Amino acid sequence: MIIKYTSPAFGKLAAIEQSLEGDYRAGHSTLLNHAEQIAFYKGADWERALINTKFTSLHDHISSVLNKKFWMGIFDAMLFKYGAVLVGYAILGLPVFGPGSENYLKEMSKDPSKITRDYVRNSSLLINLAKGIGKIVASYRDMQNLSGYTSLVYEMKQVIDDLEAGKY
């Protein structure tokens, strides 16, 4: 829940990045296709400014996304490593320090070796659980990126369908 509300929509950001890359490539294609007219009408400065503007917007967007991914990576790592372990150790302490501690200690006959055995076994299980949750959340981020690419493919399919239907 925390990651869902704190992380930006990386899928949308990936779709925007792909769109900006397409605009940048289209600007180069236009320059190549109309190079003679541009040279004849002395439009090199205008075309250079246009392509530089497209490149700058693409560069700024990619820098912004990488910056967000960097900080989200730090936040995620801290949350996975320390947040999950902190919650796990709090849960591990409940039998000894929690509300039903008297029953647990009677059952273990206050033998430190038995309590330590339970603690070590449960802590290894909880650490593996924390790692598994981390992998699930990492998969969630990958799915967000995939959704951005999927939306681009859907937009391309709509354009192709419109072309086939005669809508230009």
C-alpha positions in Angstrom: 0.0 0.0 0.0 2.8 2.4 0.9 4.6 1.8 -2.4 1.4 2.0 -4.4 0.7 5.5 -3.1 4.2 6.8 -3.1 5.5 5.6 -6.4 4.9 7.6 -9.6 3.1 6.0 -12.5 6.1 4.5 -14.2 3.9 3.0 -16.9 2.6 6.4 -17.9 6.2 7.8 -17.8 7.4 5.0 -20.0 4.6 5.7 -22.5 5.5 9.4 -22.5 9.2 8.5 -23.0 8.3 6.4 -26.0 6.1 9.2 -27.5 8.9 11.7 -27.1 11.4 9.3 -28.7 9.0 8.9 -31.6 8.7 12.7 -32.0 12.5 13.0 -32.0 12.9 10.3 -34.6 10.1 11.9 -36.7 11.9 15.2 -36.6 15.0 13.6 -38.0 13.0 11.8 -40.7 11.4 15.1 -41.7 14.8 16.7 -41.8 16.1 14.0 -44.0 13.1 14.0 -46.3 13.0 17.8 -46.8 16.7 18.6 -46.6 16.8 20.2 -50.1 13.9 22.5 -49.3 15.3 23.4 -45.9 18.6 24.3 -47.5 17.0 26.3 -50.3 14.8 28.3 -47.9 17.7 28.7 -45.4 15.7 27.0 -42.7 18.6 25.2 -41.0 18.5 27.3 -37.9 14.8 26.8 -37.4 15.1 23.0 -38.0 18.1 22.8 -35.6 16.1 24.6 -33.0 13.1 22.3 -33.5 15.2 19.1 -33.2 17.1 20.5 -30.2 13.8 21.4 -28.5 12.6 17.8 -29.1 15.9 16.4 -27.8 15.9 18.6 -24.8 12.3 17.6 -23.8 13.3 13.9 -24.3 16.5 14.4 -22.3 14.7 16.2 -19.5 12.0 13.6 -19.3 14.5 10.7 -19.2 16.5 12.5 -16.5 13.3 13.0 -14.5 12.3 9.4 -14.8 15.8 8.2 -13.8 15.8 10.5 -10.8 12.4 9.2 -9.7 13.6 5.6 -10.2 16.7 6.3 -8.2 14.9 7.7 -5.2 12.1 5.0 -5.4 14.8 2.4 -5.6 16.4 3.7 -2.4 12.9 4.0 -0.7 11.9 0.5 -1.8 15.2 -1.0 -0.6 14.9 0.6 2.7 11.3 -0.4 3.1 12.0 -4.0 2.0 15.2 -4.6 4.0 14.4 -2.7 7.2 10.7 -2.3 7.2 9.9 -5.9 6.6 12.6 -7.1 9.0 11.4 -4.6 11.7 7.9 -5.9 11.4 9.2 -9.5 11.4 11.2 -9.0 14.6 8.3 -7.3 16.3 6.2 -10.3 15.5 9.0 -12.7 16.7 9.1 -10.9 20.0 5.3 -11.3 20.6 5.5 -14.9 22.1 8.1 -13.8 24.6 7.1 -10.2 25.3 3.4 -10.1 24.1 0.1 -10.7 25.8 0.3 -14.5 25.9 3.9 -14.6 27.0 3.2 -16.5 30.3 1.7 -19.5 28.4 4.6 -19.6 25.9 7.2 -19.4 28.7 5.5 -22.2 30.6 5.3 -24.4 27.5 9.0 -23.8 26.9 9.7 -24.2 30.6 11.8 -21.1 30.4 14.6 -23.0 28.7 16.7 -20.4 26.8 17.8 -23.0 24.2 14.2 -23.8 23.1 13.3 -20.1 23.0 16.5 -19.4 20.9 15.7 -22.3 18.6 12.2 -21.0 17.9 13.6 -17.5 17.5 16.2 -18.5 14.9 13.8 -20.7 13.0 11.1 -18.1 12.8 13.5 -15.3 12.0 14.9 -17.2 9.0 11.3 -17.8 7.8 10.4 -14.2 8.2 13.5 -13.0 6.4 12.6 -15.3 3.5 9.1 -13.9 3.6 10.5 -10.3 3.4 12.6 -11.3 0.4 9.6 -12.8 -1.3 7.5 -9.7 -0.6 10.4 -7.6 -2.1 10.3 -9.7 -5.3 6.6 -9.3 -5.5 6.9 -5.5 -5.3 9.7 -5.4 -7.8 7.4 -7.4 -10.1 4.7 -4.8 -9.5 7.1 -2.1 -10.8 8.0 -4.2 -13.8 4.2 -4.6 -14.5 3.8 -0.8 -14.4 6.5 -0.4 -17.0 4.9 -3.1 -19.1 1.6 -1.4 -18.9 3.1 1.8 -20.4 4.4 -0.1 -23.4 1.1 -2.0 -23.7 -0.8 1.4 -23.9 1.5 2.4 -26.8 0.8 -0.8 -28.6 -2.9 -0.3 -28.1 -2.7 3.3 -29.5 -0.8 1.9 -32.6 -3.5 -0.7 -33.1 -6.2 2.0 -33.0 -4.3 4.0 -35.7 -4.0 0.9 -37.8 -7.7 0.1 -37.4 -8.5 3.7 -38.4 -6.3 3.4 -41.5 -8.0 0.1 -42.5 -11.4 1.8 -42.0 -10.4 4.7 -44.2 -10.2 7.3 -41.5 -7.1 9.4 -42.1 
